[in-house]
């Protein structure tokens, strides 16, 4: 799935790892699902978490990405 996302979206996940190398595996998995264009509800089913928890995790991850070296990569932020 990760390779398909990178192929279709200009190595977006590679850039994400470069910008935020200390990303937790669970947050990276969330980013992969979001970059695939899956809905929050679908992601919640895949992760076994409530929709509310997924919304909160997305929000926190987006905030951390913005804070890390002033991320201004619109493609990366657009997956959230």
Legacy VTK file of the C-alpha trace (Angstrom):
# vtk DataFile Version 3.0
C-alpha trace
ASCII
DATASET POLYDATA
POINTS 80 float
0.000 0.000 0.000
2.824 2.343 0.931
4.560 1.871 -2.436
1.329 2.470 -4.330
0.744 5.731 -2.445
4.299 6.879 -3.145
3.952 6.017 -6.839
0.655 7.863 -7.211
1.354 10.868 -4.996
4.929 11.820 -5.832
6.724 10.040 -2.975
4.614 11.779 -0.370
5.402 9.203 2.323
9.138 9.393 1.615
8.942 13.167 2.089
6.946 12.655 5.283
9.663 10.393 6.702
12.322 12.933 5.718
10.492 15.810 7.409
9.493 13.816 10.484
11.961 10.905 10.915
10.856 10.183 14.499
7.239 9.493 13.543
5.713 6.662 15.555
4.793 3.550 13.561
1.112 3.940 14.521
1.088 7.557 13.310
2.843 6.572 10.102
0.237 3.875 9.504
-2.480 6.480 10.010
-0.751 8.763 7.496
-0.558 5.919 4.952
-4.285 5.249 5.273
-5.123 8.943 5.005
-2.839 9.366 1.976
-4.759 6.514 0.318
-7.840 8.677 0.535
-9.662 6.435 2.986
-12.398 8.048 5.032
-11.972 8.544 8.746
-14.684 5.969 9.342
-12.881 3.375 7.209
-9.581 4.107 8.955
-11.279 3.684 12.330
-12.498 0.235 11.270
-9.040 -0.773 10.037
-7.343 0.445 13.212
-10.027 -0.832 15.568
-10.507 2.602 17.114
-13.501 4.891 17.360
-14.030 7.582 14.730
-13.516 10.238 17.410
-10.108 8.805 18.342
-9.024 8.808 14.692
-10.103 12.452 14.294
-8.069 13.389 17.373
-5.016 11.432 16.212
-5.209 13.095 12.781
-5.418 16.513 14.380
-2.482 15.894 16.724
-0.324 14.472 13.933
-1.091 17.411 11.663
-0.182 19.830 14.469
3.109 18.017 15.090
3.950 18.090 11.383
3.279 21.822 11.210
5.500 22.384 14.253
8.418 20.285 12.976
10.639 22.657 11.059
7.667 24.718 9.943
6.388 22.149 7.483
4.846 23.993 4.594
4.591 21.059 2.197
0.991 21.461 1.093
0.860 17.909 -0.284
1.723 16.361 3.065
-0.668 18.538 5.009
-3.410 17.891 2.460
-3.650 14.213 3.425
-5.147 15.274 6.749
LINES 1 81
80 0 1 2 3 4 5 6 7 8 9 10 11 12 13 14 15 16 17 18 19 20 21 22 23 24 25 26 27 28 29 30 31 32 33 34 35 36 37 38 39 40 41 42 43 44 45 46 47 48 49 50 51 52 53 54 55 56 57 58 59 60 61 62 63 64 65 66 67 68 69 70 71 72 73 74 75 76 77 78 79
